[in-house]
Amino acid sequence: MSHHARSVFVFLLLLIPSAQFAWQSRDMPQFASLHDDGLFFLSAQSLARGHGYRIPSLPENPDQTKFPPLYPLYLSIAWRINPAFPANLALGSFGSWMALAACLALAWRLYRSDGLSEKRTWILVALLGLSPYMILFGSTMFSPPGCSGNVSEAVRLSLRSRCCRLSPAGCCGRTPTGCQAPIPP
């Protein structure tokens, strides 16, 4: 088995517990019990119907100001594919699980670009991917996995950009972090 195939296999293996949990709870029996997931999905409904970023369940249909719109915009895909509630909860759950998978992939990229060995990187990704909270939030409509993935990639790109400003020659990625010069505090 090639090195790349082995990495893909390990990554898919780490996704099994969260995929199993997401599949078993795809009808989301706990939906909206913590309120945030309900607000995310209602805001997604409003976006999908072309009504803007609003909370349609409140009087006067106010603007949504509690959360940034990116995650509800992502969840609005479920409403566009299947506008029938609660049947579309399974699509929302699948979309959230895909955000968890992306979070783990981006965390792997961040750890490797930070110069960690492949073994340490896999240990950290496993700890993240097998965490009960990440499995729970990655299988329901909460934003932590998607947000964590975005933050991981932003940190990686920010560090790389800073390195390139300090040493343009370091941008070719000859060192683990892509930097030739140390990053000042």
matplotlib code that plots the C-alpha trace (Angstrom):
import matplotlib.pyplot as plt

x = [0.0, 1.4, 2.0, -0.9, -3.3, -2.4, -3.0, -6.4, -7.2, -6.3, -8.3, -11.4, -10.9, -11.0, -14.2, -16.1, -17.2, -18.6, -20.2, -21.8, -23.2, -24.4, -26.2, -27.8, -29.1, -29.8, -33.4, -32.0, -34.3, -32.5, -33.0, -33.4, -33.1, -30.1, -31.6, -28.5, -29.0, -32.7, -31.6, -28.9, -31.4, -34.2, -31.8, -30.7, -34.4, -34.8, -31.7, -32.8, -36.2, -34.6, -35.8, -32.4, -30.5, -33.5, -35.2, -38.6, -40.0, -40.0, -42.6, -41.7, -39.1, -36.1, -32.6, -30.4, -27.7, -26.5, -24.4, -22.3, -24.1, -21.5, -22.7, -26.4, -25.6, -23.9, -26.9, -29.3, -28.2, -30.3, -33.3, -32.7, -32.4, -35.4, -37.6, -39.8, -39.1, -38.3, -37.3, -34.4, -32.9, -31.0, -29.4, -28.5, -26.9, -24.9, -23.8, -22.6, -20.8, -19.0, -17.9, -16.4, -14.5, -13.2, -12.2, -10.1, -8.5, -7.6, -6.3, -4.0, -2.8, -2.2, -0.2, 1.9, 2.6, 3.7, 6.4, 5.0, 6.0, 3.3, 2.9, 2.3, 0.0, -2.1, -2.2, -3.5, -6.1, -7.2, -7.7, -9.7, -11.7, -12.5, -13.4, -17.0, -17.8, -16.5, -18.5, -21.6, -21.3, -20.1, -23.3, -25.7, -26.2, -23.6, -20.8, -17.7, -16.3, -16.8, -15.5, -12.5, -11.6, -11.9, -9.8, -7.1, -6.8, -6.8, -4.0, -2.0, -2.4, -1.7, 1.5, 2.5, 1.7, 3.8, 6.7, 6.6, 6.8, 9.8, 11.5, 10.1, 12.5, 10.8, 7.5, 8.7, 8.1, 11.6, 11.1, 8.2, 6.5, 7.5, 9.5, 13.2, 13.2, 11.9, 8.5, 8.9, 6.5]
y = [0.0, 3.4, 6.1, 8.2, 5.3, 4.5, 8.1, 8.1, 4.8, 6.1, 9.3, 7.3, 5.0, 8.1, 9.2, 5.9, 6.7, 10.1, 8.7, 6.0, 8.4, 10.8, 7.9, 6.7, 10.1, 11.5, 12.2, 14.5, 13.7, 16.3, 19.0, 22.6, 21.4, 23.7, 26.4, 27.3, 24.5, 25.6, 29.2, 28.1, 25.9, 28.6, 31.2, 28.7, 28.4, 32.1, 32.3, 29.4, 31.1, 34.4, 36.3, 37.4, 36.5, 36.6, 34.6, 33.6, 32.1, 35.4, 38.2, 40.8, 38.4, 40.3, 40.2, 37.4, 39.1, 36.4, 34.3, 35.0, 33.9, 31.5, 28.4, 29.0, 29.8, 26.4, 24.7, 26.5, 23.9, 21.3, 23.6, 24.1, 20.4, 19.4, 22.2, 19.7, 20.0, 17.7, 15.4, 17.8, 17.4, 14.3, 16.5, 19.1, 16.4, 15.1, 18.6, 19.1, 15.8, 16.9, 20.0, 17.8, 15.8, 19.0, 20.2, 17.1, 17.4, 21.1, 20.3, 17.7, 20.3, 22.8, 20.3, 19.1, 22.7, 23.5, 20.9, 18.1, 14.6, 12.5, 10.2, 13.2, 14.7, 11.6, 11.3, 14.9, 14.4, 11.2, 13.0, 15.6, 13.3, 10.8, 13.4, 12.9, 16.6, 16.8, 13.7, 15.2, 18.7, 17.3, 15.2, 17.9, 21.5, 23.2, 25.3, 24.2, 21.7, 23.9, 26.9, 25.0, 23.9, 27.5, 28.8, 26.0, 27.0, 30.7, 30.2, 28.1, 30.7, 33.6, 32.0, 31.3, 34.8, 36.3, 34.0, 35.1, 38.7, 38.0, 35.8, 35.6, 32.8, 30.8, 30.7, 27.8, 25.6, 24.1, 23.9, 22.3, 25.6, 27.2, 29.8, 30.5, 33.1, 32.8, 34.3, 37.3, 37.4]
z = [0.0, -1.0, 1.6, 0.2, 0.2, 3.8, 4.8, 3.1, 4.8, 8.3, 7.7, 6.6, 9.6, 12.0, 10.4, 11.2, 14.8, 13.8, 10.6, 12.6, 15.2, 12.4, 10.6, 13.8, 14.8, 11.3, 12.2, 14.9, 17.9, 20.0, 17.3, 18.8, 22.4, 22.8, 20.6, 18.6, 16.1, 15.6, 15.0, 12.5, 10.6, 10.6, 9.4, 6.7, 5.7, 5.4, 3.2, 1.0, 0.5, -0.5, 2.5, 3.7, 6.9, 9.3, 12.1, 10.5, 13.7, 15.6, 15.3, 12.7, 11.2, 12.6, 11.2, 12.5, 14.6, 17.0, 14.5, 11.5, 8.2, 6.7, 8.5, 7.9, 4.3, 4.1, 5.8, 3.4, 0.8, 2.7, 2.4, -1.3, -1.9, 0.2, 1.6, 3.5, 7.3, 9.2, 6.3, 5.5, 8.9, 7.6, 4.9, 7.5, 9.7, 6.7, 5.9, 9.4, 9.3, 6.1, 8.0, 10.6, 8.0, 6.5, 9.9, 10.4, 7.0, 7.6, 11.1, 9.5, 7.0, 9.9, 12.0, 9.1, 7.9, 11.5, 11.2, 13.2, 12.3, 10.5, 13.5, 15.9, 13.3, 13.2, 17.0, 17.2, 14.4, 16.1, 19.4, 17.7, 15.5, 18.3, 20.8, 21.9, 21.7, 18.1, 17.2, 18.8, 17.3, 14.0, 13.7, 14.7, 13.4, 15.6, 14.2, 16.2, 13.7, 10.7, 12.6, 13.9, 10.4, 9.1, 12.0, 11.3, 7.7, 8.5, 11.0, 8.5, 5.7, 8.1, 9.2, 5.7, 4.6, 7.4, 6.5, 2.9, 4.0, 6.2, 3.6, 0.1, -0.7, 2.1, 0.2, -1.9, 1.1, 1.5, 5.3, 7.2, 7.8, 4.5, 6.4, 6.1, 8.8, 12.4, 13.1, 15.5, 18.5]

ax = plt.figure().add_subplot(projection="3d")
ax.plot(x, y, z, "-o")
ax.set_aspect("equal")
plt.show()
